[in-house]
Amino acid sequence: MANAETWDSVPLAPPDSIFKLTAAYKEDTFPQKINLGVGAYRDDDNKPWVLPVVKKVTDMLLHDPALEHEYLPITGLPEFTAAAARLMFGADSPALAEGRVTSVQTISGTGANHLGALFLSKFYGWYEGKEVYLSDPTWVNHFAIFRNVGVEPRTYPYYDANTIGLAFSAFIETLQTAPPRSVFLLHACAHNPTGVDPTREQWSQIADVILAKGHYTFFDCAYQGFASGDLEGDAWAVREFVRRNVPMLVCQSFAKNAGLYGERVGALHVVAPSASAATRVKTQLSVLQRSEISNPPAHGARLMALILNNPELFEEWKRDIRTMAGRIIAMRQELHGLLTDKYKTPGNWDHIVNQIGMFSFTGIRAEQSQALTEKAHIYLTTNGRISMAGLNSHNIEYFAESLDKVVRGQL
């Protein structure tokens, strides 16, 4: 029997920064408080929004007399994984037609990242040590995911604080000087946390170097459709890399674009050089998945399978996506107008409208971010990242006024 000292040596882990921020926001009684930390869509009344198409399909499932709760296959619901692959790569993708894509249902995008990282850690032909290049900055969970499977993260230059844009030359230089066959994690669209994406021309140059050096691309795609309102456009980089035969895998999430945050609906797609290689890859992914979750959850996958495979429901979903993306784009435009025209806030604020997706890097310093939280009750991360979904017609004026004050040193 274990004695009382068994776990005394376990160190106390720090709380997750985003969830800590949300907890502090919930405890705050200030009437004008704003939460710009959480990466989840909110409507104009600051409420979680269940997509109308999701409500409709949920009702369909609830009243389906054939519905049961048996285990799904280890690699997921086939109707879901096949449709998710078509959504990512395009229905006319040669890789799909040739049977070179292995698709596995995962526990949302986090699970896809983990399963992809675990697979590479066991089977990828590493040139030197097991290392992955992550953008600086990136979604902070990327570091823990790779370290947990024995892959050490390194960073490549991505965000240029001076221009509040892409550090493209430094990024390309790192691609060129990294050891051959290095693994680079790229955000397919709506880079988290900066909202800064390469142009299509820049994506093509990135692909040139990756092919020349024999690197492997680990795409993380959490915001397809949600970024711009266009499912096809947001998949351009992935499809271009497939067209050019760049070795790659893709992590896909339906948390943001379908509002299914708590259902944990995602997929991992590995593009193999041949159909026979894809078959071998799938057997190994199945073994890894079996030892970890055994079988993925059914409800969210069934929801998305119905939406993706029914033309009428699919069109409704696209309208819902445009509603979410459109509101965020409108908030960017309004905030830019307030800072530039009304308050004439010092500096150039064009990056607010040039960035894309849920998040925006404001360019303010850590102490300014802290002042906004401590004095104005506006909750954001210390690196100046804000969730545009947290802004609405009721609070954007207060935020713009507070941001102007902190930039002027008046807060």
Secondary structure, DSSP 4 states (H G I P E B T S, - for coil): ---TTTTTTPPPPPPPHHHHHHHHHHH---TT-EE----S-B-TTS-B---HHHHHHHHHHHT-TT---PPPPTT--HHHHHHHHHHHH-TT-HHHHTT-EEEEEEEHHHHHHHHHHHHHHHHS--SSSSEEEEEES--THHHHHHHTTT-EEEEEE-EETTTTEE-HHHHHHHHHHSPTT-EEEEESSS-TTT-----HHHHHHHHHHHHHHT-EEEEEES-TTTTTS-HHHHTHHHHHHHHTT--EEEEEE-TTTT--GGGTEEEEEEE-SSHHHHHHHHHHHHHHHHHHTSS--SHHHHHHHHHHH-HHHHHHHHHHHHHHHHHHHHHHHHHHHIIIIIS--SS--THHHHS-SSEEE----HHHHHHHHHHH-EE--TT-EEEGGG--TTTHHHHHHHHHHHHTT--
